[in-house]
Amino acid sequence: MSFELVNIMAEFTKVCSINDVKTNSAKRISVNGQELVLFNLNGKFYAIEAACTHAGGPLDEGAIEGNEVECPWHGAKFDITTGKTLSPPASSDVKKYEVKVEGSDVMVKV
């Protein structure tokens, strides 16, 4: 029996400039076929998957309050910094992605 090692290491990809996402707002982005939402919370950037885990609502269109985003369809809330579900009707978390800023470039690891 033989095994082959496969390198499935995620890499950082430039998604935009820091000036492309206003403070305390969100921007929908597509990275390597993944739909994400990039948030700028007081100058710190976060990325989570774009669809609510309840019914697929667009989290980039949701209201932002503090570090929470509310799904515009049914009101489920998620922690932008962790992806954790904070209120029903969603019962599972959204995936969180690692973000870094290099100079004026915002990079997401997918």
C-alpha positions as CSV (number, residue, x, y, z in Angstrom):
1,M,0.0,0.0,0.0
2,S,1.4,3.4,-0.9
3,F,0.3,6.9,0.1
4,E,0.7,10.1,-1.9
5,L,1.1,13.4,0.0
6,V,-1.0,16.2,-1.5
7,N,-0.2,19.8,-0.8
8,I,-3.5,21.6,-0.1
9,M,-2.0,24.6,1.6
10,A,-4.1,27.7,1.5
11,E,-2.5,30.9,0.3
12,F,-3.1,34.6,0.9
13,T,-4.7,36.3,-2.1
14,K,-5.0,40.1,-2.6
15,V,-8.7,41.0,-2.6
16,C,-8.7,44.8,-2.5
17,S,-7.1,47.9,-1.1
18,I,-7.8,49.1,2.4
19,N,-9.5,52.1,0.9
20,D,-12.1,49.9,-0.9
21,V,-14.0,49.0,2.2
22,K,-15.2,52.0,4.3
23,T,-14.9,51.8,8.1
24,N,-17.7,49.8,9.7
25,S,-18.9,48.4,6.4
26,A,-18.8,45.3,4.3
27,K,-17.8,44.2,0.8
28,R,-18.7,41.0,-1.0
29,I,-15.6,39.4,-2.6
30,S,-14.9,36.2,-4.5
31,V,-11.7,34.4,-3.8
32,N,-10.7,31.1,-5.6
33,G,-14.4,30.3,-6.2
34,Q,-15.4,31.1,-2.6
35,E,-18.0,33.9,-1.9
36,L,-16.9,35.9,1.2
37,V,-17.7,39.1,3.0
38,L,-14.9,41.4,4.0
39,F,-15.6,43.7,6.9
40,N,-13.7,46.7,8.0
41,L,-14.4,47.2,11.7
42,N,-12.6,50.4,12.9
43,G,-9.7,49.7,10.5
44,K,-9.3,46.0,11.3
45,F,-10.3,43.6,8.6
46,Y,-12.2,40.3,8.9
47,A,-13.6,37.8,6.4
48,I,-16.4,35.3,6.8
49,E,-18.4,33.2,4.3
50,A,-21.0,35.3,2.5
51,A,-24.2,33.2,3.0
52,C,-26.1,32.8,6.2
53,T,-26.2,29.2,7.4
54,H,-29.9,29.3,8.0
55,A,-31.3,30.0,4.5
56,G,-28.4,31.5,2.5
57,G,-29.1,35.2,3.1
58,P,-26.5,37.7,1.8
59,L,-24.5,38.7,4.9
60,D,-22.8,41.5,3.0
61,E,-26.3,43.2,2.9
62,G,-26.8,42.8,6.7
63,A,-26.8,45.5,9.3
64,I,-23.5,45.8,11.2
65,E,-23.6,46.7,14.9
66,G,-20.3,46.5,16.8
67,N,-18.7,43.2,15.8
68,E,-22.0,41.6,14.8
69,V,-23.8,41.3,11.4
70,E,-27.5,40.5,11.1
71,C,-28.8,38.5,8.2
72,P,-31.2,40.7,6.2
73,W,-33.6,37.8,5.5
74,H,-34.5,36.3,8.9
75,G,-32.4,38.2,11.5
76,A,-29.8,35.6,12.4
77,K,-26.7,37.2,13.9
78,F,-23.1,36.3,13.6
79,D,-19.9,37.5,15.2
80,I,-17.8,39.0,12.4
81,T,-14.6,38.3,14.3
82,T,-15.1,34.6,14.9
83,G,-18.0,33.5,12.5
84,K,-19.9,32.2,15.6
85,T,-23.7,32.1,15.5
86,L,-25.2,34.6,18.0
87,S,-28.9,34.1,17.5
88,P,-31.5,32.0,15.7
89,P,-32.8,31.0,13.3
90,A,-29.2,30.1,12.3
91,S,-27.9,27.1,14.3
92,S,-24.4,26.7,12.8
93,D,-21.4,29.1,12.4
94,V,-20.2,30.6,9.2
95,K,-16.6,29.9,8.2
96,K,-14.0,32.6,9.2
97,Y,-11.0,33.3,7.0
98,E,-7.6,34.7,8.0
99,V,-7.0,38.3,6.8
100,K,-3.8,40.3,6.8
101,V,-2.9,43.8,5.5
102,E,0.4,44.3,3.6
103,G,0.9,48.0,2.9
104,S,-2.4,49.1,1.5
105,D,-3.4,45.6,0.2
106,V,-6.0,43.4,2.0
107,M,-5.1,39.7,1.7
108,V,-7.4,36.8,2.5
109,K,-6.2,33.2,3.1
110,V,-8.5,30.7,1.3
